[in-house]
Amino acid sequence: MFQVKAGDLNKMGLLFERYHRKLFSFLYYMTGKDDASEDLVQNVFFRMLKYRHTFTGEGEFKTWMYHLARNVLADHSQKNKRSVLHEDVQNYSERISSGAGADDSIYKEQELTTLYDSLGKLPEEYREILVLSRFQELKYEEIARILNTTEGAVKVKVHRAMNQLKNIYLKLEQ
């Protein structure tokens, strides 16, 4: 990013190749929409170029990138008001083991659908913290920097979010 900041805009392609999938995943879990997530990824990289002068290198690049992504997501949410997350289970068909019987496969699809429906019913702040910690596999320390809070506060939020997710999941499963 320092090279991009110094004017070597060709290095932006390298950053895109390294991080666009992670950004897409984060934004997809937050919006539940393929097309919107692709557009939002583009907006994040556009903002990286536009605000490259704000990157100081004091923290990790990922932290700065997720700050931008959260801002892009907030702008998007204001425009479109929160919509419910909906996961197309077919996108995850490769994750469901093909060696299991048909009944087992259907059961796993139903579990996955229920999980993503539950995730979509979480308040946005809880969904965001679970996506960052569980799906993006960021450390609590990194999440704390992204959210401008303490590591302890992140742990508490993750714990509360997991409990709420479990309760929603169990209600939907009935």
C-alpha positions, -999 to +999 in steps of 0.1 A: +000+000+000+029+023+006+039+019-031+003+028-041+004+058-018+037+069-034+020+069-068+026+033-082-010+026-089-002-006-107+004-022-073-033-018-067-039-048-089-017-069-065-037-057-035-069-065-054-058-101-061-048-106-025-078-092-008-109-091-031-121-125-021-119-118+016-136-085+011-163-101-010-169-127+016-172-101+044-195-080+024-216-109+012-221-121+048-232-086+057-256-080+027-265-115+015-264-103-021-239-113-048-243-083-071-243-058-042-212-074-027-193-073-060-202-036-063-192-029-028-158-045-032-152-023-062-162+007-041-138-003-013-109-005-038-120+028-053-119+044-018-085+028-012-072+048-042-091+079-033-080+079+003-046+063-001-030+094+016-048+084+048-029+051+051-001+056+076+011+021+082+008+025+119-016-005+120-020-034+096-032-028+061-061-052+067-073-030+096-074+000+073-090-020+045-118-032+068-124+003+081-130+014+045-152-016+039-173-009+070-177+027+058-188+016+023-212-009+039-227+018+061-232+041+031-248+012+012-271+004+042-282+039+045-292+039+008-309+005+008-320+001+045-312-032+060-324-063+041-325-098+055-295-120+047-305-149+024-280-176+016-284-197-015-274-232-003-264-242-038-234-218-035-222-242-008-229-275-024-192-282-027-189-279+011-216-305+017-200-339+015-210-359-015-201-392+001-230-391+025-264-404+017-291-383+001-309-378+034-277-368+051-270-343+024-305-328+026-302-325+064-268-307+060-284-283+035-312-276+059-288-270+087-268-246+066-299-227+054-311-224+090-276-212+101-275-185+075-311-175+081-302-172+118-272-151+110-293-128+089-317-122+119-289-111+141-284-073+148-259-059+123-232-053+149-234-090+161-234-103+125-204-082+117-184-093+146-191-130+139-183-126+102-150-109+111-140-135+138-155-167+124-156-163+086-128-139+080-108-155+108-094-123+122-079-122+156-098-104+184-069-079+185-074-071+148-111-068+152-107-044+182-086-021+160-111-022+132-140-015+155-120+011+176-126-009+209-108-031+232-100-068+228-121-075+259-151-058+244-147-078+213-147-111+233-178-100+251-196-091+219-186-124+202-198-143+232-232-124+232-235-128+195-229-165+196-255-169+223-280-149+204-272-168+172-277-201+190-311-189+204-323-178+169-310-210+153-329-231+179-361-212+173-359-215+135-350-252+138-383-260+156 
